[in-house]
Amino acid sequence: MWGNNKIRSSKIETLIGQSIEVDGDLNFNGGLHLDGKINGNVTSDNGSNSVLVVSEQGQISGDVNVPYAVINGTIKGNVYASEKLELSNKACITGNVHYNVLEMASGASVNGNMLHDNKERHLLEHHAGPVEMHEEKQEEPEQDMGGDAAMAKG
């Protein structure tokens, strides 16, 4: 019933090994697997199906802006995942996380704000109407109680 909606990349084009440290911003297309360290921002082209995979040993000191990400390492910066973000049990993010769809395992940590970015979700907009009406109904009994109290005194 639930299915397996794990992020899959058909091809990892770039591998940054555990002994590699990159100083500067990195822009990639396709799949990037990080076992090393990046001191700079990591981005991929808008509208692409690029996937960033950060292993348990992987570290990024900078912002991340990608459609898909699987994080099991450390990120010190803001994360923007326009499609889906998976935080595995060893993930540690210090910064704000902007996501469309989020999967977070027990043990993952985020020290920052979790911000859901709606990506044209018409169903969510449809449900906004009843919530507003519900709030109005809560105000009406308070007004009625004031009227009842005035009638009791009079």
Buried (B, 14 or more C-beta within 10 A) or exposed (E): EEEEEEBEBEEEEEEBEEEEEBEEEBEBEBBBBBBBBBBBBBBBEEEBBBBBBBBBBBBBBBBBBBBBBBBBBBBBBBBBBBBBBBBBEBBBBBBBBBBBBBBBEEEBEBEEEEEEEEEEEEEEEEEEEEEEEEEEEEEEEEEEEEEEEEEEEE
